[in-house]
């Protein structure tokens, strides 16, 4: 999940691309797992780390 968070902060990939890049074959499962760890969805995480 740390790698996923780093990729999301870079904003070069979509959430789907980050999911597949980190070994998930299902974006929905990735999003659920990410939210469990970080307390927000991948999209919310990207928005929270704009700048």
N, C-alpha and C positions, 0 to 999 in steps of 0.2 A: 504493500500500500504506500510505502514511502516513495517508491519509484513513480507510482501513479500520481501521487500528490505533486511531485517535482515536475512531471510532464504536464499536468494540468496548469501549474503556475506559469509555464513557458508559453502557453496558449498557442502553440504551433499545430496541435493536433485536436481533433474533435474528441468528445467523450468516447465515442465508439472506437476510434483509433487508439486511444489510450487503453481501453479495455483489452483490445486484441494485442497491443504491444506488451501488456503485462500478463498475458497468458489466459485471459478470459475469452471464452468463445460465445458468451452470452452477455450483452450489454446490461440487461436487466439485473442479472446476478452480480455483475461488477458494481453497478450502482448501489444495490442493496448492501453489499459487503463494504463498499467505501463509506456509505452513510453510517453503518454500524461502528466503524473505526473512527471516523472523523466528525460524526454528529451532524453532517449535512451532505446533501447530494453532491456528486461531482460538479454539476453545473453551478450550484450555489457556492461551492469551493472556488471555482474559477472566478466567479463574480466578486467574492470576498477578497480575492488576492489580485485585483486589478491594480495596475499602477506601474 
